[in-house]
Amino acid sequence: MLLKVLTSILEEAPEKEEMQNEFEKYNAIGMIILILSSTKHENMVDELYLHFLILSSALLEGGNKKIQNSFYNFFTTFPKSELIFQKLYSIINNYTELLKLHSGDI
């Protein structure tokens, strides 16, 4: 999967901040947030959604201020980015309910 490859590139880069900045130069953050917050992708499979979050985490790893500011600016200026948090809440809630159901089986 391409998302795994991109994440590996970031994680294994000797100059992580430089590589993160390259991703930013090509608007990777904007693309990730647009995909995750698009109503066209509301029914995205949880695993695919998770891989986008892992890629986002790899971009943020190490505290790169430029990357942090890009995420912050996008979240504060793009109202549909709220959908990302709604979807994340839904995923967490669904898995919590599954754990509750299966905890009775033990």
KEVEX-579860 format. One line per field, with one value per residue: residue in three letters; x, y, z of N, C-alpha, C, CB in turn. Coordinates in Angstrom, 3 decimals, decimal comma. Glycine has a CB too. Layout:
code (ALA;...)
n_xx (X;...)
n_yy (Y;...)
n_zz (Z;...)
ca_xx (X;...)
ca_yy (Y;...)
ca_zz (Z;...)
c_xx (X;...)
c_yy (Y;...)
c_zz (Z;...)
cb_xx (X;...)
cb_yy (Y;...)
cb_zz (Z;...)
END
This chain:
code (MET;LEU;LEU;LYS;VAL;LEU;THR;SER;ILE;LEU;GLU;GLU;ALA;PRO;GLU;LYS;GLU;GLU;MET;GLN;ASN;GLU;PHE;GLU;LYS;TYR;ASN;ALA;ILE;GLY;MET;ILE;ILE;LEU;ILE;LEU;SER;SER;THR;LYS;HIS;GLU;ASN;MET;VAL;ASP;GLU;LEU;TYR;LEU;HIS;PHE;LEU;ILE;LEU;SER;SER;ALA;LEU;LEU;GLU;GLY;GLY;ASN;LYS;LYS;ILE;GLN;ASN;SER;PHE;TYR;ASN;PHE;PHE;THR;THR;PHE;PRO;LYS;SER;GLU;LEU;ILE;PHE;GLN;LYS;LEU;TYR;SER;ILE;ILE;ASN;ASN;TYR;THR;GLU;LEU;LEU;LYS;LEU;HIS;SER;GLY;ASP;ILE)
n_xx (0,839;0,532;0,444;1,740;4,318;5,023;4,954;7,029;9,199;9,353;9,814;12,252;14,050;17,203;17,575;15,124;13,497;14,030;12,979;10,291;9,681;9,924;7,717;5,751;6,186;5,116;2,487;1,405;0,163;-2,139;-3,459;-3,871;-5,568;-7,719;-8,661;-9,336;-11,345;-13,316;-16,644;-17,143;-15,641;-16,698;-17,386;-15,014;-12,853;-11,965;-9,309;-7,859;-8,276;-6,898;-4,259;-3,833;-3,841;-1,571;0,410;0,139;0,966;3,648;4,561;4,378;6,125;8,847;8,523;8,533;8,210;7,274;5,676;3,827;2,593;1,437;-0,490;-2,045;-2,895;-4,415;-6,432;-7,692;-8,622;-10,090;-13,192;-14,438;-12,647;-13,375;-14,812;-12,932;-12,327;-14,823;-15,152;-12,991;-13,793;-16,072;-14,944;-13,381;-15,413;-16,957;-15,143;-14,784;-17,312;-17,355;-15,330;-16,563;-18,691;-17,324;-15,910;-17,544;-17,462;-15,232)
n_yy (-1,164;2,198;4,208;3,017;2,796;5,496;6,291;4,696;5,807;8,299;7,526;6,201;7,994;9,574;12,287;13,398;15,717;17,236;15,573;15,541;18,202;18,206;16,631;18,367;20,483;19,500;19,546;17,484;17,364;18,925;17,367;14,965;15,818;16,831;14,493;12,892;14,449;14,663;14,363;12,549;10,419;9,296;6,701;5,370;2,642;1,519;0,636;1,803;4,479;4,555;4,178;6,601;8,244;7,268;7,997;10,755;11,047;10,272;12,406;14,397;13,579;14,139;16,820;18,886;22,156;23,576;21,705;21,142;23,660;23,783;21,719;22,736;25,244;24,343;22,860;24,898;26,649;25,286;24,312;21,768;19,979;19,121;16,835;14,815;14,381;13,603;11,174;9,751;9,645;8,066;5,636;4,903;4,701;2,598;0,436;0,341;-0,448;-2,995;-4,236;-4,215;-5,965;-8,344;-8,735;-9,991;-12,533;-13,721)
n_zz (0,000;-0,787;1,181;3,335;2,303;1,965;4,647;5,663;4,301;5,538;8,216;8,081;7,099;7,132;7,615;9,028;9,479;7,212;5,222;6,011;5,512;2,748;2,056;2,932;1,195;-1,131;-0,515;1,107;3,613;3,314;1,364;2,776;4,875;3,392;2,148;4,383;5,489;3,650;2,513;0,600;1,244;3,491;4,199;4,386;4,802;8,024;8,424;6,316;6,934;9,357;8,400;7,089;9,330;10,640;8,812;9,051;11,693;11,428;9,950;11,844;13,777;15,945;16,352;14,411;13,752;11,507;10,200;12,235;12,425;9,889;10,013;12,141;11,066;8,917;10,210;11,669;9,747;7,874;7,818;7,378;8,367;10,805;10,484;10,483;13,162;14,071;12,715;13,794;16,482;16,149;15,263;17,505;19,412;18,310;18,440;21,182;22,018;20,840;22,347;24,853;24,376;23,824;26,159;27,925;27,032;28,026)
ca_xx (0,000;1,315;0,532;2,785;5,600;5,290;5,252;8,369;10,170;9,490;10,363;13,618;14,883;18,258;17,257;13,670;12,859;14,176;12,014;8,966;9,516;9,683;6,315;4,967;6,377;4,196;1,146;0,930;-0,741;-3,418;-4,111;-4,326;-6,722;-8,841;-9,194;-9,965;-12,503;-14,260;-17,869;-17,081;-14,907;-17,282;-17,436;-13,670;-12,567;-11,219;-7,887;-7,308;-8,297;-5,800;-2,993;-3,698;-3,459;-0,179;1,224;0,093;1,807;5,047;4,875;4,479;7,143;10,044;8,176;8,820;7,292;6,659;4,622;2,798;1,856;0,618;-1,670;-2,842;-3,540;-5,450;-7,552;-8,389;-9,192;-10,884;-14,272;-14,764;-11,674;-14,080;-15,256;-11,860;-12,482;-16,069;-14,883;-12,120;-14,654;-16,927;-14,118;-13,052;-16,652;-17,321;-14,237;-15,081;-18,518;-16,953;-14,614;-17,552;-19,427;-16,434;-15,394;-18,442;-17,139;-14,006)
ca_yy (0,000;3,422;4,929;2,358;3,150;6,894;6,313;4,109;6,798;9,293;6,924;5,730;9,067;10,012;13,687;13,317;17,022;17,607;14,774;16,054;19,467;17,859;16,218;19,593;21,258;18,939;19,672;16,198;17,593;19,357;16,231;14,032;16,386;16,887;13,129;12,435;15,264;14,711;13,574;11,469;9,307;9,031;5,261;4,821;1,504;1,945;0,347;2,840;5,700;4,399;4,390;8,049;8,803;6,870;8,876;12,074;10,945;10,261;13,782;15,214;13,024;14,940;18,191;19,834;23,306;23,905;20,710;21,389;24,857;23,458;21,002;23,678;26,205;23,662;22,535;26,102;27,415;24,418;23,827;20,349;19,130;18,595;15,480;13,887;14,060;12,862;9,808;9,142;9,354;6,940;4,423;4,575;4,288;1,273;-0,564;0,257;-1,275;-4,374;-4,738;-4,470;-7,175;-9,512;-8,926;-10,933;-13,875;-14,229)
ca_zz (0,000;-0,950;2,452;4,130;1,698;2,320;6,076;5,819;3,828;6,605;9,434;7,876;6,556;8,056;7,925;9,111;9,317;5,805;4,461;6,361;4,791;1,343;1,973;3,083;-0,042;-2,122;0,065;1,625;4,745;2,745;0,713;3,812;5,579;2,453;1,973;5,621;5,853;2,535;2,678;-0,397;1,852;4,815;4,455;4,229;5,668;9,204;8,268;5,442;7,744;10,300;7,705;6,906;10,632;10,894;7,973;9,697;12,877;10,971;9,560;13,059;14,676;16,140;16,717;13,342;13,919;10,210;9,974;13,246;12,022;8,718;10,502;12,932;10,170;8,134;11,100;12,124;8,633;7,006;8,693;7,202;9,065;11,976;10,144;10,850;14,574;14,211;12,264;14,792;17,628;15,773;15,247;18,895;20,049;17,788;19,003;22,609;22,122;20,542;23,522;25,899;24,018;23,908;27,522;28,567;26,531;28,680)
c_xx (0,895;1,473;1,611;4,171;5,972;5,654;6,664;9,449;10,416;10,192;11,841;14,559;15,945;18,046;15,741;12,992;12,922;13,151;10,586;8,687;9,294;8,223;5,409;5,032;5,403;2,764;0,563;-0,077;-2,113;-4,176;-4,665;-5,593;-7,931;-9,483;-9,954;-11,228;-13,538;-15,485;-17,923;-16,409;-15,440;-17,249;-16,091;-13,461;-11,670;-9,715;-7,207;-7,236;-7,123;-4,454;-2,765;-3,280;-2,011;0,768;1,270;0,999;3,291;5,480;5,109;5,606;8,370;9,775;8,524;7,776;6,586;5,479;3,479;1,951;0,966;-0,649;-2,603;-3,599;-4,658;-6,669;-8,347;-9,031;-10,087;-11,974;-14,576;-13,772;-12,282;-14,548;-14,202;-12,048;-13,781;-15,868;-14,009;-12,912;-15,523;-16,156;-13,805;-14,283;-17,066;-16,436;-14,436;-16,299;-18,198;-16,219;-15,559;-18,312;-18,583;-15,882;-16,288;-18,172;-15,964;-14,328)
c_yy (1,242;4,191;4,334;2,722;4,580;7,024;5,773;5,093;7,832;8,717;6,564;6,808;9,490;11,464;13,829;14,659;17,499;16,861;15,234;17,344;19,241;17,439;17,445;20,429;20,786;18,820;18,345;16,392;18,006;18,214;15,249;14,559;16,473;15,513;12,685;13,218;15,361;13,837;12,447;10,223;8,952;7,556;4,590;3,699;1,980;1,736;1,402;4,170;5,686;4,665;5,870;8,715;8,471;7,729;10,284;12,100;10,967;11,659;14,663;14,772;13,931;16,407;19,251;20,968;23,672;22,978;20,917;22,597;24,603;22,714;21,960;24,647;25,557;23,360;23,770;26,893;26,585;23,756;22,326;19,429;18,546;17,163;14,432;13,432;13,310;11,400;9,065;8,766;8,131;5,621;3,975;4,049;2,880;0,177;-0,724;-0,632;-2,742;-5,003;-5,060;-5,755;-8,435;-9,745;-9,887;-12,365;-14,515;-14,981)
c_zz (0,000;0,360;3,354;3,614;2,077;3,795;6,329;5,384;4,921;7,827;9,289;7,346;7,563;8,505;7,926;8,844;7,863;4,944;4,757;5,601;3,299;1,140;2,037;1,807;-1,128;-1,594;0,565;2,752;4,248;2,102;1,742;4,470;4,654;2,261;3,219;5,969;4,732;2,813;1,652;0,179;3,246;5,184;4,239;5,244;6,811;9,052;7,392;6,179;8,727;9,630;7,385;8,214;10,981;10,066;8,571;10,918;12,503;10,527;10,787;13,998;14,751;16,423;15,683;13,372;12,623;9,934;10,964;12,870;10,819;9,125;11,241;12,029;9,360;9,001;11,507;10,987;7,717;7,849;8,561;7,899;10,336;11,738;10,503;12,290;14,844;13,820;13,281;16,038;17,342;15,791;16,670;19,618;19,603;18,379;20,508;22,838;21,838;21,717;24,659;25,636;24,230;25,310;28,307;28,165;27,272;29,937)
cb_xx (-0,960;0,668;-0,821;2,599;5,543;4,071;4,206;8,487;9,675;8,123;9,570;13,611;14,017;19,640;17,921;13,263;13,523;15,611;12,172;8,854;10,738;10,637;5,965;5,471;7,843;4,688;0,216;2,107;-0,174;-3,195;-3,128;-3,224;-6,381;-8,374;-8,052;-8,982;-12,050;-13,575;-19,115;-16,323;-13,423;-18,714;-18,473;-12,593;-11,889;-11,713;-7,689;-8,158;-9,649;-5,819;-2,957;-5,021;-4,390;0,034;0,668;-1,352;1,476;5,233;3,744;3,168;7,557;10,904;8,844;8,826;8,055;7,702;5,187;3,437;2,817;1,422;-1,255;-1,941;-2,510;-4,896;-7,040;-7,431;-8,085;-9,983;-15,524;-14,815;-10,401;-15,280;-15,587;-10,466;-12,435;-17,173;-14,198;-10,973;-15,540;-17,529;-12,808;-12,489;-17,763;-17,217;-12,790;-15,319;-19,604;-16,067;-13,585;-18,526;-19,890;-15,284;-15,293;-19,856;-16,824;-13,049)
cb_yy (-0,011;4,315;4,906;0,831;2,993;7,771;5,487;2,806;7,488;9,830;5,682;4,571;10,272;9,866;14,680;12,804;18,052;17,306;13,272;16,290;20,358;16,722;15,225;20,415;21,130;17,576;20,267;15,355;18,667;20,449;15,516;13,807;17,780;17,436;12,131;12,536;16,649;14,260;14,473;11,940;9,652;9,528;4,611;5,931;0,337;1,200;-1,051;2,983;5,834;2,999;3,567;8,660;8,278;5,367;8,920;12,435;9,666;9,252;14,364;15,176;11,619;14,830;18,530;19,115;24,524;23,801;19,276;21,600;25,983;22,617;19,833;24,457;26,821;22,359;21,829;26,991;28,022;23,342;24,601;20,010;19,932;19,487;15,393;14,545;15,328;13,498;9,824;10,093;10,575;7,173;4,663;5,810;5,290;1,257;-0,185;1,661;-0,771;-4,415;-3,728;-3,305;-7,095;-9,349;-7,570;-10,584;-13,807;-13,091)
cb_zz (1,214;-1,989;3,170;4,108;0,159;2,001;6,863;5,006;2,526;7,003;9,800;6,929;6,160;7,392;6,889;10,472;10,236;5,312;4,792;7,883;5,003;0,892;3,111;4,287;-0,544;-2,568;-0,956;2,119;5,691;1,728;-0,218;4,873;6,137;1,105;1,666;6,761;6,240;1,236;2,545;-1,652;1,942;4,861;3,569;4,402;4,867;10,422;7,664;4,162;8,507;10,905;6,419;6,396;11,729;10,571;6,530;10,101;13,652;9,808;8,702;13,802;14,211;14,949;17,976;11,953;14,437;9,063;10,099;14,628;11,713;7,717;11,429;13,905;9,229;7,522;12,342;12,868;7,820;6,302;8,402;5,731;9,406;12,325;8,653;10,666;15,405;13,354;10,879;15,157;17,967;14,386;14,463;19,630;19,735;16,256;18,710;23,201;21,150;19,294;23,986;26,008;22,564;22,944;28,260;28,252;25,047;29,005)
END
